Amino acid sequence: MYVTGEVDAFTAADGTRLTCEDFAAQVTVADTGEPFSMDDYIAHFDPSGPWGWTAPSGPLEEARVRAASVQAAQTQQHVGSNVTIVGVGDDARISGANVRVRDAHNVILRNMRFSDGYDCFPQWSPGDGDAGNWNSAYDNVSLWTSTSVWVDHSTFDDGAHPIESLPVVFGRPFEVHDGLLDITHGSDLVTVSYNEFLNHDKTMLIGSSDSRLQDRGQHRVTLHHNYWQDIGQRAPRVRFGDVHAYNNYYRQTRRQAEAGGFQYYWGPARSRASSSRTTRSRSRAGPIPLWSWVRTAAR
């Protein structure tokens, strides 16, 4: 498959540019009969109000889930086996989409820009951390239960909604993105080479959960000649994987580093084996940590 110019996942078949409100309007809240609205959701589940710090539930949360399904039907694209997606020229872009390579074998993504996998309906999770968090469902690209995948010479970013543009709701960033490239659910034999990962928080996850013991022996991933700039964390974060990283370059600018958005580059976790060499990191704001040791148990 050759991509020329921009493919915007928020564009309907008739050329109409869709909005989050268009998706929400297709869902009715059970107890009121009114169309779903994220503004209503935010007002209802405000932890400073009557609802408090309890996890969202009930008609508004159920409507949010249904609205998310409406969006997914438009913006989530599944990629099957024996597929190559290659950009033609230097302006090939898929924006607004979650490109999900799932249950697939022999897939190549090359010479593309994957931008702004935007989630209109992130979930408020008051129990996530000390102050709660907004959690998005969409990566720019997700690899699920797939093997022999090559991601090469591509750029990943937040497009029209960079980190600094996100509003703060309930004291936390209203996060409309998840990962840039997540490799999970037993995906195996993956190479990620000559890519750029730019200005994003949770950049790359290898392995979705510490509880997925079935992922042992999988997630064999090679990362080489990639460039990471102004990220917050996960470059990558590894759970249950064998990861070889070499000749990667990590850079934080003064503006981003001083803003406090940076946490770490490499996050090894359970049952992982990893190696790295000729990896360079640089920050204008001073020393930065490469490793975040989280429940590490090396095999």
Backbone as a ProteinNet text record, in pm:
[ID]
protein_1_A
[PRIMARY]
MYVTGEVDAFTAADGTRLTCEDFAAQVTVADTGEPFSMDDYIAHFDPSGPWGWTAPSGPLEEARVRAASVQAAQTQQHVGSNVTIVGVGDDARISGANVRVRDAHNVILRNMRFSDGYDCFPQWSPGDGDAGNWNSAYDNVSLWTSTSVWVDHSTFDDGAHPIESLPVVFGRPFEVHDGLLDITHGSDLVTVSYNEFLNHDKTMLIGSSDSRLQDRGQHRVTLHHNYWQDIGQRAPRVRFGDVHAYNNYYRQTRRQAEAGGFQYYWGPARSRASSSRTTRSRSRAGPIPLWSWVRTAAR
[TERTIARY]
84.5	0	88.9	66.8	143.5	59.7	120	50.9	114.6	31.8	76.6	3.3	76	12.2	-42.7	-147.6	-201.8	-330.5	-339.1	-463.5	-509.3	-622.6	-675.2	-788.6	-769.3	-868.9	-998.7	-997.4	-1118.9	-1199	-1160.1	-1233.3	-1326.2	-1455.1	-1554.5	-1542.1	-1612.4	-1605.7	-1650.1	-1740.7	-1788	-1701.9	-1588.1	-1496.8	-1521.4	-1626.3	-1656.5	-1554	-1506	-1412.6	-1493.5	-1478.4	-1554.9	-1486.3	-1566.3	-1515.2	-1553	-1495.9	-1531.7	-1679.9	-1732.1	-1874.5	-1963.3	-1917.4	-1994.9	-2006.3	-1898.1	-1903.4	-1993.3	-1976.4	-2052.2	-2202	-2238.1	-2379.9	-2454.4	-2381.5	-2445.1	-2477.2	-2444	-2463.6	-2556.1	-2653.7	-2748.4	-2719.6	-2719.1	-2699.2	-2829.2	-2819.9	-2939.3	-3036.8	-2987.5	-3080.5	-3136.4	-3075.7	-3124.1	-3184.3	-3146.6	-3191.4	-3120.1	-3017.5	-2942.3	-2819.9	-2772.9	-2649	-2532.6	-2439.3	-2322.4	-2234.6	-2173.7	-2082	-1968.2	-1843.2	-1730.7	-1737.6	-1795.3	-1811.4	-1899.8	-2008.1	-2095	-2021.6	-1943	-1864.7	-1769.1	-1698.1	-1601.8	-1671.8	-1783.8	-1856.1	-1906.7	-1954.2	-2013.9	-1909	-1793.2	-1692.5	-1581.6	-1603.1	-1507.3	-1480.6	-1354.8	-1327.1	-1348.2	-1355.7	-1381.1	-1530.4	-1614.4	-1758.3	-1814.3	-1945.2	-2010.6	-1958.4	-1915.2	-1870	-1743.4	-1654.9	-1532.1	-1431.1	-1350	-1238.4	-1272	-1398.4	-1441.3	-1427.7	-1393.4	-1380.5	-1514.3	-1513	-1637.4	-1716.1	-1847.1	-1937.2	-2074.8	-2164.9	-2300.4	-2323.5	-2437.6	-2477.9	-2377.6	-2315.1	-2220.4	-2094.2	-2043.8	-1926.5	-1961.1	-2078.4	-2120.8	-2135.5	-2185.8	-2198.9	-2061.8	-1966.6	-1830.8	-1772	-1791.4	-1739.6	-1804.3	-1934.4	-2002.2	-1954	-1932.5	-1881.1	-1741.6	-1661.3	-1528.2	-1537.4	-1637.7	-1656.6	-1697.3	-1778.4	-1816.4	-1692.2	-1606.9	-1484	-1395.9	-1381.7	-1293.9	-1335.7	-1465.8	-1514	-1465.7	-1438	-1392.5	-1240.4	-1173	-1032.1	-935.4	-984.6	-895	-886.7	-763.9	-744	-662.8	-719.9	-649.6	-570.9	-450.4	-361.9	-337.4	-357	-341.2	-206.3	-196.3	-69.5	-28.3	102.9	161.7	124.1	136.4	101.6	223	250.5	350.4	281.9	301.9	254.4	376.5	391.3	510	469.4	531.3	502.2	578.4	512	573	613.8	740.8	787.9	814.4	826.6	862.4	746.6	622.6	508.5	396.8	427	323.9	293.3	165.8	127.4	-7.7	-18.6	-148.1	-169.3	-274.5	-298.9	-434.2	-441.9	-566.6	-604.8	-521.3	-558	-482.5	-542.1	-470.9	-453.6	-331.3	-300.4	-263.4	-346.3	-327.1	-293.5	-169.6	-126.3	-157.2	-259.2	-308.3	-324.2	-276	-286.7	-231.4	-117.8	-63.1	80.8	125.5	261.4	314.4	442.4	508.9	447.9	474.5	421.4	537.5	533.7	634.3	563	609.7	566	690.4	688.4	813.7	788.7	877.5	878.2	745.1	693.7	565.8	583.2	488.2	472.5	338.6	344.3	223.8	201.9	92.9	72	-61.2	-57.9	-178	-285.8	-252.6	-355.2	-449.7	-540.9	-619	-738.9	-750.4	-863.6	-958.3	-1077.5	-1175.2	-1229.4	-1221.4	-1293.2	-1202.3	-1095.4	-1008.7	-1083.6	-1036.6	-1102.5	-1033.6	-1112.4	-1058.6	-1039.5	-914.7	-880.7	-827.2	-913.7	-869.8	-772.1	-770.3	-679.7	-545.2	-520.9	-394.8	-294.4	-203.9	-108.7	-171.2	-95.1	-139.4	-247.4	-253	-345.7	-441.1	-443.9	-528.1	-465.2	-520.7	-470.7	-581.2	-569.8	-651.3	-576.8	-643.7	-579.8	-647.1	-566.2	-613.9	-601.9	-684.8	-686.2	-600.2	-552.7	-496.7	-348.1	-272.6	-136.2	-140.9	-34.8	-25.3	-18.1	66.6	76	82.4	0.9	0.5	32.2	121.5	148.3	94.8	-6	-69.1	-55.9	-7.2	-1.2	41.9	147.8	196.5	344.9	389	527	587.7	720.2	796.2	744.4	765	721.6	843.7	851.5	962	903.1	945	903.9	1028.8	1031.9	1158.2	1139.2	1236.5	1241.6	1106.7	1048.3	921.6	933.1	839.7	835.7	705.8	715.7	600.4	591.5	473.7	457.8	311.1	284.8	149	78.2	139.9	73.8	20.8	-109.2	-172.2	-201	-171.7	-202.1	-78.3	28.1	148.9	123.6	217.4	202.9	164.5	232.7	212.4	75.6	1.9	-130	-242.3	-212.1	-316.4	-364.4	-495.5	-545.8	-523.1	-536	-527.6	-668.6	-709.6	-843	-826.1	-886.2	-871	-724.3	-649.6	-510.1	-414.8	-463.7	-381.1	-395	-291.1	-303.3	-416.7	-496.8	-607.1	-546.8	-495.7	-413.8	-500	-477.3	-554.5	-472.1	-350.3	-264.4	-216	-190.9	-122.7	20.1	58.9	195.5	210.8	336.9	364.6	374.2	446.9	458.9	467.2	358.7	356.9	358.3	440.2	462	420.3	302.2	243.7	174.6	118.8	37	110.1	237.4	312.8	366.7	364.8	427	574.6	628.4	760.3	834	966.3	1052.8	1020.2	1042.2	1011	1139.9	1156.8	1270.2	1218.5	1275.5	1239.3	1367.7	1377	1504.5	1487.7	1581.9	1590.2	1459.1	1400.5	1277.2	1302.2	1208.9	1211.1	1088	1109.9	1001.9	1010.5	909.2	923.6	816.3	860.3	775	648.7	668.7	557.3	590.3	488.4	513.1	545.4	445	464.5	493.2	621.4	660.6	646.5	708.1	705.9	697.6	600.5	582.2	605.2	687.5	709	657.6	537.9	470.9	370.7	245.6	137.8	116.8	159.2	125.4	220.3	251.5	331.6	258.5	128	49.5	35.1	82.4	67.7	185.2	179.4	288.4	303.4	197.2	205.7	298.8	341.4	432.3	577.7	606.6	744.2	793.4	917.8	975.4	938.5	861.4	822.3	873.1	821	867.4	1017.9	1065.4	1204.9	1209	1272.4	1266	1406.7	1438.3	1562.2	1530.6	1597.9	1584.2	1720.5	1730.9	1860.5	1845.9	1939	1946.2	1815.6	1758.4	1639.5	1676.9	1596.8	1620.3	1499.4	1525	1418.7	1443.8	1346.6	1365	1245.6	1275.3	1175.5	1060.8	1097.8	996.9	989.4	882.8	868.4	921.7	896.9	933.2	913.7	954.2	929.5	998.3	1130	1203	1301.5	1256.4	1119.5	1104	980.5	950.2	925	993.7	990.1	929.1	835.2	783.7	793	854.6	862.4	913.2	1040.6	1092.3	1242.7	1293.6	1435.9	1459.5	1523.3	1534.3	1681.4	1717	1852.5	1844.2	1908	1906.5	2048.8	2072.1	2205.3	2196.9	2296	2306.8	2178.7	2122.8	2008.3	2054.3	1986.4	2026.2	1907.2	1930.2	1824.8	1863.4	1770.1	1801.5	1684.2	1714.3	1616.1	1662.1	1573	1607.3	1593	1650.6	1644.1	1498.8	1416.8	1278.1	1202.9	1213.1	1135.9	1190.9	1321.5	1380.7	1349.9	1356.6	1329.8	1182	1095.1	951.7	912.2	1003.8	975.8	899.8	890.6	814.3	890.4	1023.9	1105.2	1116.8	1101.5	1118.1	1236.8	1238.1	1346.2	1339.9	1445.8	1445.9	1411.1	1495.1	1474.8	1407.1	1301.8	1232.4	1220.1	1319.3	1306.8	1220.8	1141.5	1055.1	1072.9	964.6	974.7	1031.3	1110.8	1157	1200.2	1298.5	1345.8	1495.5	1538.5	1680.1	1703.5	1797.4	1818.8	1967.3	2004	2141.8	2140.9	2242.7	2252.1	2398.3	2424.7	2559.3	2553.5	2655.4	2668.3	2538.7	2485.5	2364.8	2402.6	2356.6	2398.6	2279.4	2297.4	2192.7	2251.2	2166.3	2214	2101.7	2136.1	2039.9	2110.8	2052.7	2109.7	2089.3	2000.7	1970.7	2053.1	2145.6	2228.7	2207.2	2263.3	2253.4	2109.1	2086	1952.5	1963.9	1863.2	1871.2	1832.3	1912.2	1874.3	1778.3	1802.5	1728.5	1629.2	1514.9	1420.8	1399.9	1456.4	1451.9	1319.9	1230.9	1097.3	1075.5	1077.5	1051.1	1131.9	1261.1	1344.5	1383.5	1364	1410.8	1468.1	1598	1662.6	1670.9	1645.8	1659.4	1803.4
-117.5	0	123.7	211.1	334.5	451.8	536.4	652.5	778.2	860.2	987.8	1100.3	1195.2	1304.9	1257.8	1324.3	1296.1	1215.1	1114.3	1041.2	1081.4	1150.3	1200.2	1109.2	1040.9	944.4	1009.8	1139.9	1210.9	1260	1220.8	1258.5	1144.8	1174.7	1074.9	1040.1	935.2	888.2	995.6	1085.4	1189.8	1315.5	1309.2	1421.9	1517.2	1492.4	1577.5	1555.6	1665.7	1656	1639.3	1523.6	1492.5	1549.5	1571.2	1620.6	1523.1	1544.2	1461.6	1477.6	1596.9	1621.2	1539.6	1518.1	1435.2	1291.3	1239	1102.7	1099.5	1197	1199.8	1212.9	1286.6	1310.8	1183.4	1078.7	953.3	863.4	910	830	905	834.4	893	840.3	929.8	891.4	830	712.8	633.2	703.1	770.1	821.7	959.8	1029.1	1163.5	1171.9	1080	1087.4	1192.3	1255.5	1360.1	1301.5	1367.6	1322.2	1330.2	1238	1236.9	1358.8	1409.6	1522.6	1502	1520.5	1512.4	1624.1	1737.3	1844.1	1796.7	1725.8	1671.8	1565.8	1484	1380.5	1443.7	1547.3	1614.7	1678.8	1744.1	1808.2	1706	1592.4	1491.8	1421.5	1390	1310.9	1396.4	1525	1614.5	1565.5	1528.6	1474.4	1574.6	1703.1	1802.5	1817.9	1750.9	1758	1637.4	1617	1506.5	1368.2	1348.2	1214.3	1172.6	1268.1	1239.4	1160.6	1078.6	1008.3	864	835.1	702.2	689.6	571.6	549.4	573.9	636.3	662.9	535.7	545	434.8	492.5	408.2	453.5	500.6	565.3	599.9	685.8	783.8	868.6	792.5	709	628.7	528.8	468.4	375.2	446.9	569.2	646.5	683.6	715.5	745.3	624.8	506.4	385	365.6	390.2	374.7	480.5	602	707.3	671.2	612	567.7	462	375.2	273.1	335.6	440.7	511.9	572.4	634.2	690.4	581.7	468.8	361.8	310.7	306.3	259.9	350.4	476.1	571.8	581.9	582.8	621.7	507.7	390	277.5	189	169.4	92.4	-32.3	-149	-275.4	-314	-363.6	-406.1	-555.4	-630.9	-775.6	-821.5	-950	-1011.4	-976.2	-984.8	-966.7	-832.1	-728.2	-592.4	-501.8	-421.4	-315.7	-182.1	-90.6	46.9	135.3	198.3	278.1	415.3	518.4	653.7	690.1	762.4	809.9	955.7	986	1122	1149	1279.5	1316	1374.2	1363.5	1421.4	1320.6	1191	1089.3	1082.3	1093.9	1103.8	1036.8	966.6	920.9	993.1	1072.5	1151.8	1117.8	1128.7	1106.7	961.4	870	727.7	649.5	539.2	432.3	320.4	306.2	199.2	77.1	-26.2	-143.9	-264.6	-311.2	-435.1	-546.8	-626.4	-723.1	-860.9	-963.1	-1102.1	-1113.8	-1050.1	-1041.6	-1091.5	-1122.6	-1170.2	-1103.1	-1065.8	-1012.1	-877.8	-776.6	-641.6	-541.5	-447.4	-341.1	-206.5	-116.1	23.6	107.5	185.2	248.7	386.1	479.8	613.5	685.8	676.5	738.3	835.7	927.2	1004.7	965	913.5	876.8	981.5	1058.3	1174.4	1169	1208.2	1249.7	1141.4	1025.1	922.8	968.7	1055.6	1136.4	1059.3	1057.1	993.7	1102.9	1107.7	1208.9	1187.9	1063.8	1028.9	956.1	1020.2	954.5	928.1	829.1	789	853.3	907.1	957.4	839.7	825.3	715.9	775.2	801.2	867.5	785.6	653.4	568.4	547.4	610.9	597.1	698.7	654	744.2	816.6	911.2	983.5	1085.6	1133.7	1242	1207.3	1078.8	1039.5	1074.6	1019.6	1048.9	1029.6	1103.4	1080.1	980.5	873.3	768.2	751.6	760	745.9	601.6	564.8	426.7	406.8	515.1	501.2	534	442.8	469.7	516.7	584.9	611.7	480.7	389.7	255.3	154.6	49.9	-58.4	-189.2	-267.6	-403.1	-500	-577.8	-676	-815	-908.8	-1049.5	-1062.9	-994.3	-996.2	-1031.9	-1089.8	-1134.8	-1086.5	-1076.1	-1035.1	-901.4	-798.7	-663.3	-572.3	-489.7	-394.7	-254.5	-167.5	-26.2	55.5	127.8	183.1	321.9	410.5	542.8	616.5	615.1	684	781.1	874	974.4	960.2	971.7	959.7	1085.6	1149.1	1269.9	1292.5	1400.7	1433.5	1530.7	1563.2	1644.3	1776.1	1798.4	1925.8	1939.1	1834.4	1838.7	1799.2	1880.1	1848.5	1859.4	1807.4	1802	1937.4	2041.4	2172.9	2232.7	2175.3	2228.7	2165.4	2060	1988.2	2068.7	2078.9	2147.3	2063.2	2125.9	2056.5	2045.1	1922.6	1895.3	1811.1	1853.4	1789.9	1791.8	1891.5	1903.3	1814.5	1744.9	1653.9	1686.2	1661	1683.9	1601.3	1665	1594.7	1518.1	1397.5	1321.3	1255.8	1295.5	1241.9	1145.1	1113.5	1018.8	912.1	792.4	691	680.9	568.7	555.5	604.2	622	647.7	515.8	419.8	285.6	185.5	111.5	12	-128.4	-213.8	-350.4	-443.8	-504.9	-573.2	-704	-768.9	-889.1	-997.6	-1017.7	-1126.1	-1100.6	-977.4	-949.1	-985.9	-1037.1	-1098.8	-1075.3	-1073.8	-1057	-925	-817.7	-682.5	-602.5	-530.3	-439.9	-297.9	-206	-63.5	12.6	69.2	124.7	258.6	350.4	478.6	558.4	561	636.2	755.6	850.7	964.8	958.8	978.4	984.1	1119.6	1202.9	1344.8	1394.7	1468.1	1553.1	1481.4	1375.2	1292	1238.5	1202.4	1151.6	1002.3	916.1	771.3	716.7	703.4	686.8	544.2	447.7	310	211.3	121.9	16.6	-117.8	-201.1	-336.2	-431.5	-485	-564.8	-479.9	-525.1	-439.8	-447.9	-556.8	-573.3	-670.9	-645.2	-739	-870.3	-870.8	-990.8	-1084.1	-1042.4	-1127.5	-1225.7	-1328.7	-1426.1	-1501.1	-1504.3	-1574.2	-1502.8	-1381.8	-1308.4	-1349.9	-1432.1	-1478	-1550.1	-1521	-1582.9	-1513.8	-1405	-1328.9	-1184.4	-1095.6	-956.2	-947.6	-1022.7	-1009.7	-892.9	-784.2	-656.8	-599.9	-547	-474.6	-329.3	-237.9	-93.8	-40.1	15	69.8	192.2	284.8	407.3	488.1	495.4	577.4	705.4	809	940.2	975.7	1006.9	1039.1	1180.1	1268.2	1406.7	1453.5	1512.4	1576.2	1481.7	1366.1	1269.9	1271.9	1212.4	1206.3	1078	965	835.4	726.2	603.3	484.1	489.2	472.4	471.4	354.1	231.7	191.7	157.3	125.4	54.9	-90	-183.2	-323.7	-409.2	-495.5	-601.6	-732.8	-833.6	-964.1	-951.2	-923.1	-912.2	-926.8	-958.6	-958.9	-845.9	-741.1	-618.6	-585.5	-563.3	-523.8	-382.7	-288.3	-148.2	-102.6	-48.5	2.6	118.8	206.8	323.1	406.5	430.8	520.6	651	759.6	891.7	954	991.8	1050.1	1194.1	1286.1	1427.6	1500	1575.4	1662.5	1808.3	1893.7	2035.3	2102	2219	2292	2318.7	2360.7	2396.3	2278	2163.8	2048.1	1992.4	1986.1	1928.9	2013.9	2145.3	2233.3	2235.6	2196.3	2195.2	2080.1	1986.7	1877.2	1762.3	1759.4	1654.6	1526.1	1530.3	1411.8	1325.3	1190.7	1097.9	1003.8	930.6	836.4	794.3	724.2	666.8	518	438.6	294.3	251.6	174.5	124.1	-26.2	-101.7	-247.1	-289	-394.7	-443.5	-593.6	-669.5	-810.8	-895	-995.1	-1099.2	-1042.7	-959.9	-902.2	-926.8	-939.7	-940.5	-831.4	-742.8	-633.4	-606	-555.6	-513.5	-384.9	-305.1	-179.4	-145.6	-75.2	-28.6	91	174.1	293.2	374	389.4	469.4	602	711.7	844.4	923	991.8	1079.7	1218	1318.7	1455.2	1543.6	1632.5	1730.7	1862.1	1970	2101.7	2143.2	2072.5	2108.1	2027.3	1944.4	1869.3	1719.9	1643	1496.2	1448.2	1337	1277.7	1128.4	1066.2	921.9	841.4	738.6	646.6	541.1	493.9	378.8	418.1	352.5	357.9	214.4	180.6	40.7	16.3	-56.1	-81.5	-232.1	-286.1	-427.9	-515	-486.6	-552	-693.6	-787.2	-924.2	-975.2	-963.2	-1001.2	-1152.1	-1201.2	-1344.8	-1377.9
0	0	0	-98.1	-107.3	-57.5	26.2	81	23.7	-39.2	-93.3	-21.2	33.8	105.9	239.6	286.7	419.2	412	498	523.1	662.2	669.7	796	842	954.3	1000.8	1044.1	1066.9	1106.5	985.5	866.7	745.9	704.9	693	655.4	507.3	466.9	328.4	229.7	271.4	181	184.9	258.4	265.1	379.8	459.5	573.9	685	743.1	856	984.3	1049.2	1169.2	1292.5	1397.2	1524.6	1635.4	1752	1867.2	1900.3	1881.3	1907.9	1814.2	1691.1	1597.5	1648.4	1705.5	1760.7	1884.7	1972.5	2097.7	2073	1969.4	1941.2	1902.2	1865.6	1826.7	1946.2	2066.4	2187.4	2281.9	2335.6	2431.1	2571.2	2668.8	2808.4	2860.9	2918.7	2950.2	3043.4	3146.7	3246.9	3215	3116	3082.2	2943.4	2854.7	2716.4	2635.3	2694.3	2626	2556.4	2449.6	2386	2485	2469.2	2557.3	2531.9	2636.9	2628.2	2727	2682.7	2775.3	2878.7	2844.1	2943.4	3058.5	3026.4	3131.1	3213.8	3146.3	3214.3	3314.8	3271.2	3358.1	3477.7	3451.8	3561.4	3663.1	3615.7	3704.1	3789.7	3730.4	3800.8	3861.9	3874.8	3938.5	4081.2	4112	4246.1	4359.1	4327	4430.6	4459.6	4381.3	4398.5	4471	4460.8	4533.6	4497.4	4371.1	4330.7	4404.6	4429.6	4501.8	4419.9	4488	4424.8	4390.7	4375.3	4332.1	4180.5	4133.3	3989	3919.3	3800.5	3727.7	3699.1	3712.4	3680.3	3654	3605.2	3581.7	3439.3	3413.8	3276.5	3200.2	3265.6	3192.8	3153.7	3241.8	3206.9	3097.4	3105.7	3000.4	2866.7	2869.6	2745.5	2690	2777.7	2730.5	2657.1	2711.9	2647.6	2510.5	2501	2371.8	2272.5	2319.2	2230.4	2179.7	2267.5	2225.3	2116.7	2125.7	2022.3	1889.7	1894.9	1772.6	1708	1789.3	1732.6	1673.5	1746	1698.9	1561.6	1536.9	1406.3	1294	1327.2	1226.5	1220.2	1336	1338.3	1366.1	1402.9	1429	1305.4	1257.1	1135.1	1166.5	1138.8	1160.9	1035.8	1057.4	949.7	964.7	857	860.9	810	780.3	741.9	599.6	576.5	444.2	383.3	466.3	423.7	442.2	340.2	349.2	327.6	421.5	406.8	394.2	279	253	201.5	255.3	212.7	86.7	-1	-124.5	-104.1	-126.3	-105	42.2	75.7	212.6	291.5	241.3	313.2	336.4	329.5	352.7	501.7	535.8	676.3	699.6	811.5	863.2	994.5	1003.1	1123.1	1183.6	1315.8	1387	1405.3	1362	1361.1	1467.1	1508.3	1576.1	1473.1	1421.7	1328.1	1410.4	1405.6	1489.8	1403.8	1416	1351.3	1449.3	1419.4	1517.8	1454.1	1526.2	1478.6	1336.6	1314	1178.2	1174.3	1053.5	1029.5	903	906.9	788.5	747.6	829.7	806	806.5	712.8	704.8	704.8	791.6	792.4	766.1	656.7	615.9	553.4	584.4	524.2	546.4	670.9	704.4	820.2	834	957	1017.8	1140.1	1214.5	1322.1	1308.2	1394.4	1467.6	1593.7	1665.6	1669.6	1727.5	1749.6	1859.1	1825.1	1919.3	1973.7	2106.9	2174	2222.2	2164.5	2203.8	2344	2394.4	2516.6	2616	2661.5	2759.8	2890	2964.2	3088.3	3208.1	3298.9	3424.7	3520.2	3569.1	3660.3	3789.9	3887.4	4010.7	4093.5	4074.8	4150.3	4084.8	3970.4	3898.3	3953.3	4038.8	4101.9	4220.1	4273.8	4392	4362	4238.5	4205.8	4093	4050.7	3939.3	3806.6	3699.9	3565.8	3463.3	3353.3	3234.3	3146.7	3106.6	3028.7	2893.6	2790	2652.6	2606.6	2511.1	2460.8	2336.3	2273	2138.7	2131.1	2069.5	2026.3	1881	1837.3	1693.9	1616.4	1663.7	1605.5	1719.7	1711.4	1809.9	1739.2	1797.2	1749.1	1853.5	1816.7	1905.2	1843.4	1922.6	1881.3	1734.7	1699.3	1561.2	1558.8	1449.4	1437.6	1306.4	1307.9	1189	1135.6	1217.1	1182.2	1177.7	1072.7	1055.4	1045.4	1136.8	1135.7	1108.9	997.1	948.4	887.9	915.7	853.5	862.1	979.5	1000.2	1116.9	1123.5	1229.4	1306.2	1437.7	1526.5	1611.7	1612.3	1693.4	1727.8	1799.7	1842.9	1750.3	1638	1536.9	1589.6	1568.3	1604	1752.2	1831.9	1975.1	2056.3	2051.7	2128.6	2278.8	2355.8	2501.1	2559.6	2514.6	2575.5	2546	2450.5	2417	2499.3	2575.9	2647.3	2768	2788.5	2907.3	3032.7	3146.7	3274.9	3331.4	3362.1	3416.3	3542.9	3650.9	3781.8	3827	3783.3	3822.6	3747	3643.3	3565.2	3417.2	3336.9	3192.3	3133.3	3051.4	2984.1	2867.3	2896.4	2802.3	2695.3	2571.3	2459.4	2374.6	2418.4	2348.1	2445.8	2393.9	2472	2419	2361.4	2311.9	2169	2127.2	1985.7	1909.5	1967.7	1907.2	2021.3	2045.8	2152.4	2092.9	2153	2104.5	2217.2	2206.7	2321.7	2283.3	2385.3	2368.1	2288.9	2325.9	2266.5	2127.4	2080.8	1950.7	1956.8	1845.1	1849.5	1718.1	1727.6	1610.4	1540.7	1614.8	1568	1558.4	1449	1431.7	1413.2	1489.3	1483.2	1452.2	1331	1285.4	1215.5	1241.1	1170.7	1180	1299.7	1320.7	1411.2	1409.5	1500.2	1590.2	1720.6	1818.7	1887.3	1868.3	1901.1	1997.4	2099.8	2182.8	2230.8	2307.7	2352.5	2491.3	2567.8	2702.8	2698.9	2695.9	2704.6	2565	2532.5	2393.1	2341	2409.5	2359.7	2474.7	2466.2	2564.9	2496.4	2556.8	2507.2	2614.9	2594	2695.2	2770.7	2776.7	2826.7	2976.2	3042.4	3183.1	3250.5	3377.1	3454.9	3479.6	3462.1	3491.2	3371.6	3251	3132.1	3124.2	3207.7	3212.7	3081.5	3000.9	2872	2773.9	2807.1	2718.6	2735.7	2834.2	2852.5	2727.1	2689.8	2571.9	2442.3	2451.2	2332.6	2347	2266.3	2267.3	2240.4	2141.6	2098	1999.7	2043.2	1971	1957.3	1839.4	1815.7	1783.9	1854.7	1830.9	1790.3	1670.3	1630.1	1540.2	1559.5	1480.1	1486	1605.8	1626.1	1700.3	1678.9	1740.7	1826.3	1952.8	2048.3	2100.4	2084.1	2130.4	2212.9	2326.6	2413.3	2448.3	2497.5	2542.3	2694.4	2748.5	2892.5	2952.8	2885.7	2942	2835.8	2871.5	2790.4	2654.1	2656.8	2531	2522.6	2551.5	2583.6	2732.3	2772.3	2897.2	2859	2928	2887	2997	2958.1	3043.6	2964.2	3019.8	2954.6	2811.1	2795.5	2660.7	2654.7	2536.9	2506.7	2407.7	2454.2	2375	2352.9	2228.3	2190	2133.9	2202.5	2158.6	2131.9	2013.1	1982.4	1884.2	1894.3	1806.1	1804.2	1923.7	1936.1	2000.3	1967.2	2016.1	2088.1	2215.5	2299	2331.7	2311.4	2332	2397.6	2500.1	2563.2	2545.5	2501.3	2489.5	2625.3	2638.1	2763.9	2803.8	2708.9	2739.8	2797.6	2732.8	2777.3	2907.6	2920.3	3040.8	3162.9	3149.2	3262	3298.3	3205.6	3234.1	3325.5	3350.4	3441.7	3379.3	3246.3	3181.3	3161.7	3181.7	3156	3281	3264.3	3375.6	3354.8	3242.3	3217.2	3071.3	3025.3	2891.2	2894.9	2960.6	2960.8	3090.5	3080.1	3198.5	3194	3243.9	3247.5	3364.2	3344.1	3451.6	3466	3469.6	3502.8	3387.4	3425.2	3333.4	3199.9	3202.9	3079.5	3065.6	2943.1	2913.9	2811.3	2838.8	2744.6	2731.3	2615.9	2595.4	2516.3	2539.9	2466.6	2444.5	2336.7	2310.8	2217	2225	2143	2144.7	2264.9	2281	2344.1	2288.7	2330.3	2380.8	2492	2543.6	2568.8	2554	2567.6	2618.8	2712.6	2760.7	2785.6	2740.2	2767.1	2912	2983.8	3121.8	3222.1	3176.1	3267	3256.5	3352.2	3346.6	3349.7	3282.6	3278.6	3301.3	3364	3389.6	3266.9	3237	3131	3183.3	3306.2	3355.7	3463.2	3464.1	3575.3	3621.9	3737.2	3782.6	3854.3	3789.5	3843.4	3853.6	3973.8	3993.8	3897.2	3888	3787.9	3831.4	3742.8	3765.6	3635.1	3617	3492.2	3481.5	3361.3	3338.4	3307.4
[MASK]
+++++++++++++++++++++++++++++++++++++++++++++++++++++++++++++++++++++++++++++++++++++++++++++++++++++++++++++++++++++++++++++++++++++++++++++++++++++++++++++++++++++++++++++++++++++++++++++++++++++++++++++++++++++++++++++++++++++++++++++++++++++++++++++++++++++++++++++++++++++++++++++++++++++++++++

